[in-house]
Amino acid sequence: MQEAATAGTALSEPEFAELIDALAADPHRRGQLTELLREDHPLYDQRGTAATVRMRGWILLALARAEVPDAALLFVLEEFDTGTDAYLLAAAACALRSYPSPNAAFAPFVLRAIANIRSFDDPVSFESYGEYALSSTGTSPVRELLATLAWLGPHARGVLPEVEALRTEPGGLAKKLRTDVDRAVEAIRGAGPAPGPGACCVLPAGLGHALSWTLGSRGASEPVEKTVLEDHQGESITFQELFRGHPSIVVFFYTRCDNPLKCSLTVTRLAGVQKLLTARGLDEQIHTAAITYDPAFDLPERLRRYGQNRGVLLNARNRMLRAIEGLDAIRSHFKLGVNFIESLVNRHRIEVYVLDAQGRIAASFERIHWDEQQVVDRAVEVLEAKSEEAAPAVRGKAASSAAGTLASLAVAFFPKCPVCWAAYLSFFGVAGLERIPYSPWLQPVLAAVMLINLASLWLRGRSTGRMSGFYLAGTGALAIIVSKTGPGWENAALWGGALTLAGSLLGALAPSFRRQPCVMSETRS
Amino acid sequence: MAQKKKAAKSSKSARKAKSPAKKSARGGMAVAAGARKPTEERIAALMQVPLAVCEKDEDLQTVLNILRNQDEPIELRLAALQVIQAASFSVVTFEPCRGAYIATLREISDDPDPELRQRVLGTLAREKDGFVQKKLLEGLQNPEKALVSPEKALQLLSYDVHADAYPVAREILSKSPNADARREAIRLLAADANTAPVFEKILRDKGETTEIRQMSAAALNSVRPDKLQEYARAIVLDDSEDDELQATSLTAITQFGDQETVANDEALLAHVGELKNKATAKVKQGARRFLTKYGR
């Protein structure tokens, strides 16, 4: 069995440092370092927050001495994105420079990290395990981050204006850091291949899968179904009652989290998700939940205040929750990236989940900041997939779409008089059918069906957020109506029919044509 | 052309206007650094330039040198600390100085002067500095290494819920004879749900001081409000209980009790009705508020 997997709390910090050094020195075992960066690793169980920082920092520095593999890159970028600890950020910056090749996608992360830490640029020491700097002549996170920008060189050209702004007053960095900024600017401007267009968003292959993913086979939710949760009003409800029958968006947080870029921002963004769902008329179909990592402290009243202070809508469909009998079942179901000292969190990642109507995890967004729109889109996909499981309903939808289109075409070309009716029939070579009576009442019926088609396209557009189908069909319907207003406009009927057909097709196929955002939405299936 | 001249003239005069201030800041620093000047004069000079301290590296170094130099008079060193602390409130302006400031504070965190040491430790603790938290915890576990008294150490550690001080605070609460340290331990542990049974035990124990029991009641309200209501009811109903504690319990029930449960608790309502007439002024006042809320 691997040392990293078995290492636990029995290991003292000096022993841990020795283990890390040994792993870093051995090319065959170096891969285990990445495994040790997982927050839920037993190694961090019952360690204090400061110890966890020291340990993770030492692993990052070990990776810096060896080489950061793709699997560890995510942990490095996570520090840049949400880290507020000077030592960890400096170590992460150091580690990134050992990645085999610079990549333009790293530059915005580095710049964000500078923005996050520049007001708290405390001196750090990498000399020995657990050492704190007693002099400011050494390094600091901003200094390390600037060195990383210099390492990126021309690959950071996309952020050159922002880097240059770091040396101009006001708002620039400290004078003593100017040399580091100048070095970075010089390296970025230096000779070398500039990254191609769009390179800012392309992280190394495989990394996107780790940021956001969809499970191919969704794990069963039975083990967690009986888990009792208590909501912000003190009402008890089981996991099954809460998450069965509709998709849900679930975030994790705790009120004592002191990193404003993690829990507080996550819950604030949940409020944004709720607004998007309401705007798309999906707030009754997709529920939201925020579950605390710290159920012993986060009593209902604290949950309610925390949510309300961040604009979260709280009701029966949108709840803030705590697991009354402990977090174990929930932790195991979601495989939460968190660890504790007693009941207090010592480290956690950002994690957001989309659950399907059976309470199974359908998608996950981890570590790096997530986008509200993206999470809602994923939940809508889950909702639609749920609808598609009900095949007759889908067939009905397709049939209604086709009928609506046909009705529109029929209205467009409906003959105005019995003579025209006979002419149409003979034109289509069905002269033998002249006995079919001319029925003027059919026209309003067809017009009504056309309007129903338009209404259905509008509803579908609202739920998917893509109204282009409705607009096209609407324009088509208008053209058809215009064609009926008098002589000279008959040709508009042709355009109307074509637009209606195109709009109906677009409306029906909208989800398949959805734009795939940069990296974060790559899925693994 | 005339406008340009005017602008040049006004900028010249602005420069002129600025220079006396800068000159006085520079002069102030020179006086503060002058070891042969009287201490009062040096302190006065330092106090004139708190916000300018970060503008020039030499000025910052002057102040930090005074702060770390044990041969300087302690009043002057304390003034230097005050000056640089005042400058640090302006987070953005202070950005360039922060590294040197934090490093210097860490360096002098074990200074022989107790007042300076305590203030330095307090400043670093408010920054949630890992270095100082480690030192404070070491001092609590090993009194020979202690930089401040246990109660002060606990107070400083309580600035950060993630300072890992719960186990040592629990030990002090259950074993230490030092009342001040126990009081600080309760304050620190008031956010720790795992200590709720200890708070219950203290609250039940009539041998504990009233202050410690009151603090335990407040801590219990923070982590197990349901339990506090149980104990508060029992204390109110117990005529042999301490008056202060009865008053605290009445307030807890009035402010945080479940209205429906309390309104239907005839025994409690009747007993509070009696307290209104019999008990001490504090209890009477609490009883009146309670009865006003519950319509009696």
Chai-1 contact restraints between the chains, C-beta under 6 A:
chainA,res_idxA,chainB,res_idxB,connection_type,confidence,min_distance_angstrom,max_distance_angstrom,comment,restraint_id
A,G48,B,D164,contact,1.0,0.0,6.0,A-B,restraint_1
A,T49,B,H162,contact,1.0,0.0,6.0,A-B,restraint_2
A,A50,B,G130,contact,1.0,0.0,6.0,A-B,restraint_3
A,S119,B,V91,contact,1.0,0.0,6.0,A-B,restraint_4
A,S119,B,E95,contact,1.0,0.0,6.0,A-B,restraint_5
A,D121,B,G99,contact,1.0,0.0,6.0,A-B,restraint_6
A,D122,B,I102,contact,1.0,0.0,6.0,A-B,restraint_7
A,P123,B,G99,contact,1.0,0.0,6.0,A-B,restraint_8
A,P123,B,A103,contact,1.0,0.0,6.0,A-B,restraint_9
A,Y132,B,F131,contact,1.0,0.0,6.0,A-B,restraint_10
A,A133,B,A103,contact,1.0,0.0,6.0,A-B,restraint_11
A,L134,B,A103,contact,1.0,0.0,6.0,A-B,restraint_12
A,L134,B,R106,contact,1.0,0.0,6.0,A-B,restraint_13
A,L134,B,E107,contact,1.0,0.0,6.0,A-B,restraint_14
A,S135,B,A103,contact,1.0,0.0,6.0,A-B,restraint_15
A,S136,B,G99,contact,1.0,0.0,6.0,A-B,restraint_16
A,S136,B,A100,contact,1.0,0.0,6.0,A-B,restraint_17
A,S136,B,A103,contact,1.0,0.0,6.0,A-B,restraint_18
A,S140,B,G99,contact,1.0,0.0,6.0,A-B,restraint_19
A,A174,B,P96,contact,1.0,0.0,6.0,A-B,restraint_20
A,R256,B,V161,contact,1.0,0.0,6.0,A-B,restraint_21
A,A296,B,A193,contact,1.0,0.0,6.0,A-B,restraint_22
A,F297,B,A193,contact,1.0,0.0,6.0,A-B,restraint_23
A,E342,B,N194,contact,1.0,0.0,6.0,A-B,restraint_24
A,S343,B,A193,contact,1.0,0.0,6.0,A-B,restraint_25
